[in-house]
Amino acid sequence: MTSQSSTPIPVASRVAGFTYAIRNIVGEAQKVEATGVRIRYLNIGDPVIFGFKPPIHLIEAVERAMRDNHNNYSPSPGIPSAREAVAADFTARGLPTAADRVLITTGTSEGIELALNALANPGDEVLVPMPTYPLYTAVLAKISAKPVFYRLDPARNWQPDLEEIRSLVTRRTRALVVIDPNNPTGSVYPTETRRALLELAGRHGFVLLADEVYGDLAYDGPVPPMAALDPDAPVISFSSLSKAYLAPGWRAGWMAVGRSARLDDLMAALRKLADGRLCSPVPMQYAVTAALTMDRSHQVALRADLRARAEVTVRRFNTMPGMSCVAPIAAFYAMPRVSLPAGRTDEDFVLGLLRATGVLCVHGSGFGMAKDGGFFRVVFLASPVELEEIYDAVAGFTERFLSA
Ligand SMILES: Cc1ncc(COP(=O)(O)O)c(C=O)c1O
């Protein structure tokens, strides 16, 4: 006889609100793959799976750290050399930063999660762009805080509408998320917009969370950190080795909290929360020091590679009947739009494309867009030759989809 019941172990209700389209759609792709179709994974922004490699001196820094037995826990905010390197890098980019305002994190993702946990109580509101990078809504679902979406306008190169953002501020607004340069649109905001967003945060007393993970990947050269425009504004800046240093699997990132005394309590709260996870992976913290103090000439070639891929992407989507695409000027994402027949959704298009061609994109509604808007995100890290081939398949499918 067994004393084991077969009643399922209950899971917490917060999980029901947690979705992550970029990963969720992979399950569907695996089913298609099982039927023998080759999948082209244009769903996730990982340069390494497309052949890009981190600079060798970063690999050596990690290897050396392991051999020198830096396999211990570090202080929870990070090793001093990495915190100092982050502070010096921000300072060199026009944002005076002290090392004691820096935390080394397990990727930008952990920094964002720490910040939202430190800021928002259940029911509090966080202004989030639409389309958004889905981590924000996922974390807010976990902590029972509320995303309030502000639109990025494809008719204006995916810029935010400042008036709309102002109208969405309430007593419960705790933070404004700004992703600049942007995923999923590839846009960069003009200085006046950045200045206005900083001013809004300062005036209303909420924090601007500046997600700057693509800051070095604007095709015309690095974009300065937003807070350089006003180092006294209430800003936390986030970045990592994942994109511009081509090491997403290392999970190495950082956050810098603005110098304003208004942020002192928040800094203390972040440190307290950071203590609870002990530290981020220590050998990779040595790579943060190396990345920010040594040669970064690989980024010149990387930006040129991305520009070339963006050009192919925009040319091809803007010449497909029924399709249009705003030109990205940073990062490796584009958000084309297909003019959906009545009654069809962006997910119908993306799943149809996947099943017919093996090309895996993410539907716009996975980033918070309306299901009938026809937007979907393409990650264009494959080589230009391969992209041409992929876009041939997309064009063929689109023609059939629109004429069905
Ligand atoms: C806008 C944005 N923020 C954060 C992240 C997460 O980056 P990390 O690997 O540093 O956690 C990504 C990854 O794609 C991203 O696009």
The ligand as a Gaussian input file, in Angstrom:
#p B3LYP/6-31G(d) Opt

LIG

0 1
 C       15.948000      45.323000     -23.617000
 C       16.597000      44.165000     -22.929000
 N       16.839000      44.247000     -21.618000
 C       17.411000      43.232000     -20.950000
 C       17.766000      42.070000     -21.593000
 C       18.382000      40.964000     -20.784000
 O       19.734000      41.028000     -20.905000
 P       20.758000      40.212000     -19.979000
 O       21.242000      39.066000     -20.794000
 O       21.834000      41.196000     -19.700000
 O       20.034000      39.779000     -18.776000
 C       17.539000      41.931000     -22.954000
 C       17.864000      40.676000     -23.644000
 O       17.494000      40.434000     -24.773000
 C       16.939000      43.014000     -23.647000
 O       16.695000      42.951000     -24.950000

